[in-house]
Amino acid sequence: MRNVVIIGAGPAGLAAAHSARIAGSNVVLLDSSDALGGQFWRHLPDTRPSRNEKLLHHGWAKFQKLTVSLESDELVRIVRGAQVWAIDTLDGVNVHAIIGEPDGTQRTHEMFAPDALILATGAHDRTLPFPGWDLPGVFTGGAAQSLAKGERLAVGERVIVAGAGPFLLPVAQSLVRAGSRVVGVLEANRFSQLVRGWSPKPWQLFGAASKGGELAGYVAGHVRHRIPYRLGHAVIAAHGTDRVDSVTTARVEANWQPIAGTEQKVQVDAVCVSHSFTPRLELAIAAGCELTSERFVKVDDRQRTSTQGVFAAGEITGIGGVDLALAEGEIAGRHAAGTESAPTSAKRRRRIFAGFARRIEAAHGIRPGWTGWLEDSTVICRCEEVTLGAIRTTAQRTESESLRSLKLSTRAGLGICQGRMCGRSVEQILCSFAPEGALRDDTSSDHRPIASPLRLGELASRPRPTMQGKEHHD
Amino acid sequence: MGARMLPAGGDRIRPDTTTTVTITVDGEPATGITGQSIAGIVMAGDRLDLRRTAAGDRPRGVFCGIGVCFDCLVEVNGVQDVRACQRKARDGDAINTRHDHDATPQAEGGAA
C-alpha cells in the first residue's frame, strides 16, 4: 500500500486526502493549526462549537463531509500542530516536522518518507506598505476574518476595508457579522479595469455559476448593510500614536498612483487592508519544485510538480478560490495514490474555475503606481523597521540593482518573518529605482532556508524517522 | 469602544456556552473563553498592542492573524517569541509584552 503525505488541511489538502484514500493509499495529513479547514473554513474551536456555523461559510457541508470521512478512517493519520520546517530530496522525499504547541519548547520531531507528497500550503494576504501600516489596529483582511470566525471577535467598532480583489467582500461581511460597523470598502481598481478583466469570454462565467452566486451574495449583503463600495480608491495612510484613530483615503489612477487633492480623512478604530495573496512557496522551493513565471508552483495536468513524487494543489498553483482548490486536491490525491486517471468531474471543475482565477487577476491585480503613496519615513520591512528612505539611500549609494546586496546592507526582508510580509514589495521598490526596471540578480524573496523559525535547541534534537516509504510502513 | 467579543446571545451562529480561561498580561488578570488565542483575549479588552519594537520602540499588535508575520510575539511563561495569534491560552499563562524592550539594554551591552 502506498503512503501519501499531505501538507495543509485546507480545502485542497482535505480533498486530496479524501481522494487518495478512495484510491487506496495510507494518508498522513499534516497541518500547523490544531483545527482542520485552513484559513477558508476557519471556525470556532471544538471546545466551543456553534449550532449554526454554516451561516459563516461557503461549502460548510462539504467541509463536514470531508472531515467526518477522514477522522473516522483508520488509515488516515491527522497530525495537528505540525510545523513542517524542511523538506529534503536527498533520498526520495523526506518531510521534517516539529509537532506541538505553536512556538512551544516541548515539541517533538518527526520525519516522514512517503511514496508521494502533496503540497497544499495555501496562501496568505499580501498587503502593500503604506504610511502607518505598522500601527496596532491595521490588520490584513485575513486577520479580521480569522478573529471573527475563529473567536467571534470584532477587530474594531468603525472599520474601513481596503485593497483589491473580491476577497474584500467576505472580509466586510465577516466584520459586520461579528458586530463591527464597516464604514466603506475601497477597491483600488476602477470600474473600467474590472470590466476589462471580467468581460472577455463572459460565457465562461456560466460554468462558475456557484462562484457568481457567492459574489452576488456579498453584494446583496453590502446593500443590506448600506456599506459604500468605492472603486478607484485606496487607503494611503493610517494615523494614530499608539493605535489607529483615522486613515487617509484617496482616489487613485488606473495604475494606483494616488491623485493629489482627493485625500479625505476618515475616523476609524481599525483598518483591514489586503491587495492580493502570496502563495506559501517555501516548502515547494525546498522540494526543488519549478515555479511559473507568475511565481506559483508549476504543475502538469496530473498536478505533478517538477520534482519526482511531489504534487501540488490549491492556492500555491494559482489563486483560484475554494472550488479550484477542491478540484485540484481531488486530482492530486488520485494520482499521488498511483492511479492513472482522475475523476472527469474534477477535471471539468478545474478547467472552469481556473478560467475564473485568471480573470480575477486581470481585474484586480496589483498595479505599480502604489509606490506613489509611500513616504521616505514609511516602514517597508516591518520586522527590521527598514524605511523606504533607508532602502533608497542604500540603493543609490551602492548603485545597487541586486536584491541580495540590498537585503544584506539594509536588513530589509531578513527579519523573523523572513520577508514573507515585505519581500515582494522590496523587490518592486528596487525595480522602480533600477534604470532598466529589473533586478540584476535572479534572487527572489521566496527562498527561505528554514521554512519556519525553530529554536536552536529544537534544531539540535534528533528527528524520529517514521513511515519509511514502501518498506516499513505500519 | 473598539475591538471586542461578539456577545454569544446576539450571535446568529449560536455558539455553545463554555468555560473561561484566566491569564495574566504584564501582571494584570485577563479572562477569556477556553479555546481563544492569547491575542484574542488581550484584544477582547480593546488593547491592540502586544509589544514594542526593539529598534524604534514602536507599538505592534496582531497584523496577519494567521502566524505568518510574527508581529504579535509575546513572552509566555518565560519563553520568548511566541506568536500570540497562534497560541491558545491556558489557565495561568503569564504573558509579558515588554520583553523586547527589557532585552534591548542587555543586547546593546553585549554588543559593546
Interface residues (C-beta under 8 A of the other chain):
Chain A: S32 S33 D34 Q39 L44 P45 D46 T47 R48 P49 S50 R51 N52 E53 L55 L56 E101 P102 D103 G104 T105 H124 D125 D134 L135 P136 G137 V138 F139 T140 G142 A143 A144 Q145 S146 L147 G150 E151 R152 L153 A154 V155 G156 E157 R177 A178 G179 D242 R243 D269 A270 R280 R382 C383 E384 E385 G415 I416 C417 R420 M421 P453
Chain B: M1 G2 A3 R4 M5 L6 A8 G10 D11 R12 I13 R14 P15 D16 T18 T19 I33 T34 G35 Q36 S37 A39 G40 M43 A44 L48 D49 L50 T53 A55 G56 R58 P59 R60 G61 V62 F63 C64 G65 I66 G67 V68 C69 F70 D71 L73 V79 D81 V82 R83 C85 Q86 R87 K88
